[in-house]
Amino acid sequence: MIRALRRQFDAVRLSGGIPMEACAGRPVIVCANHPSWWDPAMFFLLGSLFPAYRQGFGPMDAAALARYPLLERAGLFGVDARDPRSVGHFLRTGRTILADPRSMLWTAAQGRFSDVRQRPLALRPGVAHLACRTQNAVVLPLALEYVFWNESRPEALARFGEPVFVRASERPKEFTARIEATLTDTLDELAREAESRDPARFSMLLRGTAGVGGLYDLGRRLHALIRGERFERRHMMEPRRP
């Protein structure tokens, strides 16, 4: 997955940090929007930022998982959104996973590919139902967006939102609304940073392949040689980190 991200993206970037302290000692449910086929690969990479004891799991369309059975070894389990019985399977499997407070469940809670500008997000209620049935669970909103800046390949952007905790006697419908509001705020903030096209606002998690290649880069290389300059494949210079 990491190799695929490196080949297909200019960079993977994280806005802000990760609220590790809020997650300490609690089972974590990551609740993300679902803009792209690349979201599971992003989950895999972002999961590596958490402590090694945090084992990650996640639901995946059962038909798709049947075509890639090796993904079950990576912690994925099948769900079928068209089958009402699948909700019960998701809740039972999720509760088993989250019984261990070191576990993390990564979910694309919209349940379908959706544009990042869609409002309301229309999250499915499964995450809230699961959190309300899991002792000490914390829901961690995750905003994802894929945009083109100055390079031939897109940027993969991510931002974690404020953790959301279940309140006493809170119903799943109310909790879903709070998760959705926090995720919406997180998406809006990530959109503002994406619009700035400023890499200094992000931490780089992964550097992809630079340049366009072919005659275009050959011409740029000759131009730099004639001017006595160093050839830079990238159009956008990255900020220097201290």
C-alpha positions as a printed Julia matrix, in Angstrom:
242×3 Matrix{Float64}:
   0.0     0.0     0.0
   2.81    2.4     0.86
   4.51    1.76   -2.49
   1.24    2.44   -4.29
   0.79    5.75   -2.46
   4.35    6.73   -3.31
   3.83    5.96   -6.99
   0.48    7.68   -7.39
   0.81   10.82   -5.21
   3.21   13.72   -5.04
   3.03   13.52   -1.26
   0.87   12.44    1.66
   0.46   15.31    4.12
  -1.04   15.64    7.6
  -2.61   18.84    8.9
  -2.36   19.33   12.65
  -1.52   16.52   15.01
  -3.02   13.42   16.58
  -4.74   13.7    20.0
  -2.81   10.78   21.48
  -3.56   11.68   25.11
  -7.33   11.59   24.54
  -6.98    8.11   23.05
  -4.72    6.67   25.74
  -6.18    3.6    27.41
  -9.34    3.67   25.28
 -10.54    1.7    22.27
 -10.54    4.06   19.29
 -13.01    4.26   16.42
 -11.71    6.39   13.56
 -14.63    7.9    11.66
 -13.63    9.24    8.24
 -15.36   10.64    5.19
 -15.1     8.47    2.07
 -13.9    10.46   -0.97
 -11.74    7.87   -2.71
 -10.68    4.31   -3.42
  -7.41    5.29   -1.73
  -8.93    5.71    1.74
  -7.93    2.24    3.05
  -4.33    2.88    2.02
  -4.48    6.18    3.91
  -5.82    4.33    6.95
  -2.88    1.95    6.74
  -0.33    4.76    6.57
  -1.96    6.9     9.27
  -2.27    3.86   11.52
   1.52    3.58   11.52
   1.68    6.93   13.36
   0.04    5.42   16.43
   1.91    3.35   19.02
   2.89   -0.12   17.85
   0.51   -1.77   20.32
  -2.46   -0.18   18.51
  -3.65   -2.93   16.2
  -5.9    -1.69   13.42
  -9.03   -3.27   11.96
 -11.71   -2.12    9.57
 -14.85   -3.1     7.65
 -14.74   -3.52    3.88
 -17.33   -4.34    1.26
 -17.69   -8.12    1.41
 -17.68   -8.57   -2.38
 -14.5    -6.53   -2.73
 -12.83   -8.38    0.14
 -13.65  -11.69   -1.54
 -11.51  -10.59   -4.5
  -8.57   -9.69   -2.21
  -8.64  -12.29    0.58
  -5.12  -11.42    1.71
  -6.52   -8.16    3.11
  -8.15  -10.17    5.88
  -4.66  -10.66    7.28
  -4.38   -6.87    7.49
  -7.4    -6.76    9.83
 -10.23   -6.16    7.35
 -13.58   -7.93    7.68
 -16.46   -8.06    5.22
 -19.78   -6.2     5.45
 -22.61   -6.0     2.93
 -24.47   -2.69    3.05
 -27.34   -4.26    1.08
 -27.95   -6.97    3.66
 -29.75   -5.82    6.86
 -28.07   -8.66    8.75
 -24.69   -7.08    8.01
 -25.36   -4.35   10.58
 -25.53   -6.94   13.33
 -22.36   -8.57   12.03
 -20.58   -5.2    12.07
 -21.66   -4.51   15.66
 -20.72   -7.97   16.94
 -17.35   -7.95   15.2
 -16.67   -4.36   16.27
 -17.48   -5.08   19.91
 -15.18   -8.11   19.88
 -12.36   -6.03   18.43
 -12.85   -3.06   20.75
 -13.06   -5.22   23.86
  -9.3    -4.77   23.81
  -8.64   -1.09   24.65
  -5.49   -1.22   22.52
  -7.52   -1.78   19.35
  -8.48    0.7    16.64
 -11.34    0.41   14.19
 -10.97    2.45   10.99
 -14.28    3.24    9.28
 -15.47    5.21    6.24
 -18.76    6.06    7.91
 -20.53    7.5     4.87
 -20.65    3.95    3.54
 -20.2     5.03   -0.08
 -17.92    7.25   -2.15
 -18.93   10.87   -1.52
 -17.59   14.23   -2.64
 -15.78   16.17    0.08
 -18.16   19.1    -0.49
 -21.29   17.08    0.22
 -23.34   18.53    3.07
 -24.76   17.03    5.17
 -22.31   14.16    5.32
 -25.1    11.65    5.98
 -23.04    9.35    8.18
 -24.44    5.9     8.76
 -25.39    5.23   12.39
 -23.29    2.08   12.86
 -20.32    3.88   14.41
 -22.5     5.62   17.01
 -24.32    2.4    17.88
 -20.99    0.62   18.3
 -19.47    3.41   20.41
 -22.52    3.51   22.68
 -22.09   -0.23   23.28
 -18.34   -0.07   23.94
 -17.0     0.93   27.32
 -14.76    4.04   27.3
 -14.73    4.25   23.5
 -13.57    7.43   21.78
 -14.5     8.41   18.23
 -11.74   10.17   16.32
 -12.98   12.1    13.24
 -10.7    11.99   10.2
 -10.98   14.27    7.18
  -9.47   13.1     3.89
  -9.07   15.01    0.64
  -7.12   14.48   -2.59
  -6.17   17.6    -4.56
  -3.88   18.75   -7.34
  -1.45   21.55   -6.51
   1.6    22.31   -8.67
   2.75   18.82   -9.59
   1.52   16.26  -12.1
   0.43   13.98   -9.28
  -2.13   14.87   -6.62
  -1.6    15.55   -2.92
  -3.23   13.25   -0.36
  -4.28   15.35    2.64
  -5.51   14.28    6.07
  -6.57   15.95    9.32
  -7.78   14.47   12.6
 -10.57   16.31   14.4
 -11.36   16.73   18.07
 -12.14   13.41   19.83
 -15.84   12.76   20.52
 -16.9    10.88   23.65
 -20.23    9.26   24.42
 -22.24   11.18   27.02
 -24.19    9.47   29.76
 -27.58    8.23   28.53
 -26.86    9.55   25.02
 -28.74    7.86   22.22
 -26.97    6.73   19.02
 -28.95    9.2    16.89
 -27.78   12.13   19.04
 -24.23   10.82   19.08
 -24.22   10.42   15.29
 -25.21   14.1    14.97
 -22.3    15.18   17.17
 -19.82   13.03   15.26
 -21.09   14.43   11.97
 -20.82   18.03   13.19
 -17.23   17.52   14.34
 -16.22   15.74   11.14
 -17.83   18.52    9.08
 -15.8    21.14   10.96
 -12.65   19.09   10.4
 -13.36   18.8     6.66
 -13.97   22.54    6.41
 -10.66   23.29    8.12
  -8.79   20.87    5.86
 -10.44   22.47    2.81
  -9.18   25.91    3.87
  -5.66   24.57    4.19
  -5.9    22.74    0.88
  -7.03   25.95   -0.83
  -3.92   27.73    0.49
  -1.7    25.32   -1.5
   0.89   25.92    1.2
   2.89   22.81    2.15
   4.19   24.62    5.25
   0.78   24.07    6.83
   1.26   20.31    6.72
   3.63   17.65    7.97
   4.83   15.38    5.19
   4.19   11.72    5.9
   5.31   10.33    2.57
   7.17   11.76   -0.41
   6.06   10.49   -3.8
   7.66   10.52   -7.22
   8.44   13.96   -8.62
   8.35   15.35  -12.13
   6.35   14.72  -15.27
   8.99   12.86  -17.21
   9.4    12.55  -20.98
  10.14   15.52  -23.23
   8.72   18.01  -20.73
  11.27   17.23  -18.01
  14.02   16.84  -20.62
  13.35   20.39  -21.79
  13.38   21.69  -18.23
  16.63   19.88  -17.54
  18.32   21.39  -20.64
  17.03   24.84  -19.7
  18.54   24.52  -16.23
  21.83   23.29  -17.73
  22.05   26.28  -20.07
  21.4    28.67  -17.19
  23.92   26.92  -14.97
  21.25   26.04  -12.46
  20.5    22.86  -10.59
  17.61   20.95  -12.12
  14.67   20.52   -9.74
  12.05   18.01  -10.72
   9.44   19.63   -8.51
   7.63   22.82   -9.4
   6.93   23.57   -5.75
   9.76   23.93   -3.25
   9.1    22.39    0.14
   9.61   24.47    3.29
  12.75   23.7     5.26
  12.08   22.0     8.57
  14.18   22.98   11.58
